Amino acid sequence: MDINMQRRSQVEIIQLRGPLRLGPAVNEFRQALDQSLSNGDTRIVLDLAEVPMIDSSGIGVLMKSLASARQRGGNIKLVNPSKFAIQTLRMVGLLNLFEVFTDADAAVASFA
């Protein structure tokens, strides 16, 4: 799992590359989100364009982080999730909890 983090207009953009499944990938993902939230970053955009698959442990981290961000007045928005990621989130009934965008600029602008 490769994780690239950058700030743009008071929004933390987290770009993920690689499968998001149980093990080191999910642990790194959890640490990145926890770090952002503990730094007070509650406006988070997750770029999932290069995440071919996500398993239940990755979804668990995503949901826990979404709840934390919303409790603090923020949100997590998704950019370009793969077809597999969309199907997985839809199958477990969670896709409707996220705003989904085709590019990071639109997701960042939606926080304004």
KAMO-V449976 format. One record per backbone hydrogen bond with DSSP energy under -1.0 kcal/mol. NH is the residue of the N-H (numbers start at 1). CO is the residue of the C=O. Records with the same first field share a line. If there is no record, write none. Layout:
NH: CO / CO
This chain:
2: 17
4: 15
6: 13
8: 11
11: 8
12: 43
13: 6
14: 45
15: 4
16: 47
17: 2
18: 50
20: 53
26: 21
27: 23
28: 24
29: 25
30: 26
31: 27
32: 28
33: 29
34: 30
35: 31
36: 32
37: 33
38: 34
39: 35
40: 37
41: 36
44: 75
45: 12
46: 77
47: 14
48: 79
51: 48
55: 20
59: 55
60: 56
61: 57
62: 58
63: 59
64: 60
65: 61
66: 62
67: 63
68: 64
69: 65
70: 66
71: 67
72: 68
73: 70
74: 69
75: 42
77: 44
78: 99
79: 46
80: 101
86: 82
87: 83
88: 84
89: 85
90: 86
91: 87
92: 88
93: 90
94: 89
95: 89
97: 94
98: 95
101: 78
107: 103
108: 104
109: 105
110: 106
111: 108
112: 109
